[in-house]
């Protein structure tokens, strides 16, 4: 997991560097073009770069690259084979039907999926009875689900914060626009006025670009975790139920009338 994250960080840094180089080259070739508007906003009248707007835009771009990389990493880490692998379920089912309970425990202990961890914790409580095994399975399932949900929480944070960052840029751009109106005595230059409004809209645009994929990815991965975790718990409880000893029938005690009849016969 750490190696995967390091690779994602390196790829993100490379992508950001390429974007910076590309934006600089295009801005040098065609000042005032689309790349200037979305990556390096300038004041059209003076040509000066709006550094606060640029800082907010590139902060949002970094968050966008990081959130997309985290979505990919979390989607990979929460695959079905990582939570409730079908192959493991088939192997354990065969061993249970063959009454090889120790091999079931050894197989679950060597696996890394959530279902295997739940079974390992539950089977470790087998000496305390069926109820203890079920309680251990439920507790382990809840802990694993909370751990997985906690790891995708940064997507929710980024998706919630990035529109606020864009709104900050929007307020800043509108302040610049109104200052232009005041400086011009109520009749501002449309070019100077458009600079502040353009910065406001650009930061809003990048805030939405970051928020929409982050929140969508968070919702989809969260629903996948919920569904697969519930399925893993159900499978584990089914296996534990198959390990439950069947109650033995005890011979019925003779009634008092029967005992008296037997004594009379004697």
ZIKAGI-V371948 format. One line per field, one symbol per residue. psi: psi as a letter, one per 30 degrees, with the letter a starting at -180 (. if undefined). burial: 1 if it has 9 or more other C-alpha atoms within 8 Angstrom, else 0. Layout:
psi->???
burial->???
This chain:
psi->eeeeeeeeeeeeeeeeeeeeeeeeeeeeeikgaeeeefeikljeefgkkjeeeeeeefeeeeeeeeeeeeeeeeeefhleffeikeeeeeeeeeeefghieeeeeeeeeflgleeeeeeeeeffgffgleeeeeeeeeeeeeeeeeeeeeffeeeeeefeeeeeeeeeeeeeeeeeeeeeeeeghfilkeeeefeeeeeeeeeeeeeeeeeeeeeeeeeeeeeeeeeeeeeeeeeeeeeeeffkkkkkkkkkkkleeeeeeeeee.
burial->00001001100100110000001001100001001111111111000011001101110111111111111011100100011110001001101100011001101110001111111111101100010111111101100110011001101101111111111011111111110111010001000111111111111111111111111011001101110110111011101100000000000000000010000000
